[in-house]
Amino acid sequence: MTKGAPASPVPDIAEGFRAAMRGVASTVTIVTAGDSARHHGMTATAVMPVSMDPPSLAIAINRKTLLYDILMSARGFCVNILDKGQESVSTAFSGALPGSERFSRGEWAYTATGLGYLRDAQASIFCSRAAALPYGTHSLFIGEVTDIARGDGLSPLLYLNAAYCQPLPRSNHN
Ligand SMILES: Cc1cc2nc3c(=O)[nH]c(=O)nc-3n(C[C@H](O)[C@H](O)[C@H](O)COP(=O)(O)O)c2cc1C
């Protein structure tokens, strides 16, 4: 429900939506996945917790991407929550580097099944693929959490207004 009139009328819904979403600060992650033939990773901020029982999350992936294609046949995926110092990893995994070179940026390790995870991420959340729901340009993939690796830090890389930033510690004085 809105209180009074909107601040300014929105002539084009898609542009208005884009502009409004630019004002939402999101935590930057790298989602990795592989199938029998391929392994890939991509920067994603459309990540949200879904349920605590079972512990699960959702990622929204554009169906034009290679990762989408792989996720359709993958058994699972890993969501690596980036630390504030890992902007160059995000840049590499969002198109600055071709897929074959991306894992040279950052300290990657691999599970027994070959799934890449970032050693010094704030956290790496391993999921088995529980469901896929196509909607519009994207598909939502629901992952059931199977394992977690966590570092000590709690200072994630954020994305706001098409730029990288980091959280400011809250002042204790007010
Ligand atoms: C900060 C940031 C967040 C992004 N979040 C998403 C996302 O949640 N879902 C998505 O499909 N693409 C997202 N993208 C776009 C993909 O990372 C980008 O299109 C990537 O190049 C696609 O991978 P590909 O080159 O392997 O196809 C994001 C890009 C940036 C820079």
The ligand as an SDF file (V2000), in Angstrom:
LIG
                    3D

 31 33  0  0  0  0  0  0  0  0999 V2000
   27.3620   -7.2430   -9.4960 C   0  0  0  0  0  0  0  0  0  0  0  0
   26.7400   -8.1490  -10.5360 C   0  0  0  0  0  0  0  0  0  0  0  0
   25.7020   -8.9760  -10.1760 C   0  0  0  0  0  0  0  0  0  0  0  0
   25.1100   -9.8380  -11.0990 C   0  0  0  0  0  0  0  0  0  0  0  0
   24.0910  -10.6570  -10.6940 N   0  0  0  0  0  0  0  0  0  0  0  0
   23.5180  -11.5200  -11.5880 C   0  0  0  0  0  0  0  0  0  0  0  0
   22.4980  -12.4170  -11.1660 C   0  0  0  0  0  0  0  0  0  0  0  0
   22.1010  -12.4650   -9.9980 O   0  0  0  0  0  0  0  0  0  0  0  0
   21.9710  -13.2610  -12.0930 N   0  0  0  0  0  0  0  0  0  0  0  0
   22.3730  -13.2650  -13.4220 C   0  0  0  0  0  0  0  0  0  0  0  0
   21.8560  -14.0450  -14.2200 O   0  0  0  0  0  0  0  0  0  0  0  0
   23.3700  -12.4180  -13.8350 N   0  0  0  0  0  0  0  0  0  0  0  0
   23.9570  -11.5660  -12.9570 C   0  0  0  0  0  0  0  0  0  0  0  0
   24.9720  -10.7260  -13.3430 N   0  0  0  0  0  0  0  0  0  0  0  0
   25.4340  -10.7880  -14.7370 C   0  0  0  0  0  0  0  0  0  0  0  0
   26.4320  -11.9150  -14.9730 C   0  0  0  0  0  0  0  0  0  0  0  0
   27.4350  -12.0000  -13.9740 O   0  0  0  0  0  0  0  0  0  0  0  0
   27.1150  -11.6660  -16.3400 C   0  0  0  0  0  0  0  0  0  0  0  0
   26.1200  -11.5460  -17.3300 O   0  0  0  0  0  0  0  0  0  0  0  0
   28.0670  -12.7710  -16.6780 C   0  0  0  0  0  0  0  0  0  0  0  0
   28.9830  -12.2890  -17.6230 O   0  0  0  0  0  0  0  0  0  0  0  0
   27.3450  -13.9290  -17.3000 C   0  0  0  0  0  0  0  0  0  0  0  0
   28.2310  -15.0280  -17.3350 O   0  0  0  0  0  0  0  0  0  0  0  0
   28.7850  -15.6120  -18.6880 P   0  0  0  0  0  0  0  0  0  0  0  0
   29.6660  -14.5240  -19.2650 O   0  0  0  0  0  0  0  0  0  0  0  0
   29.5230  -16.7580  -18.2000 O   0  0  0  0  0  0  0  0  0  0  0  0
   27.6120  -15.9650  -19.5320 O   0  0  0  0  0  0  0  0  0  0  0  0
   25.5730   -9.8530  -12.4290 C   0  0  0  0  0  0  0  0  0  0  0  0
   26.6360   -9.0080  -12.8030 C   0  0  0  0  0  0  0  0  0  0  0  0
   27.2170   -8.1620  -11.8630 C   0  0  0  0  0  0  0  0  0  0  0  0
   28.3620   -7.2810  -12.2690 C   0  0  0  0  0  0  0  0  0  0  0  0
  1  2  1  0
  2  3  1  0
  2 30  2  0
  3  4  2  0
  4  5  1  0
  4 28  1  0
  5  6  2  0
  6  7  1  0
  6 13  1  0
  7  8  2  0
  7  9  1  0
  9 10  1  0
 10 11  2  0
 10 12  1  0
 12 13  2  0
 13 14  1  0
 14 15  1  0
 14 28  1  0
 15 16  1  0
 16 17  1  0
 16 18  1  0
 18 19  1  0
 18 20  1  0
 20 21  1  0
 20 22  1  0
 22 23  1  0
 23 24  1  0
 24 25  2  0
 24 26  1  0
 24 27  1  0
 28 29  2  0
 29 30  1  0
 30 31  1  0
M  END
$$$$
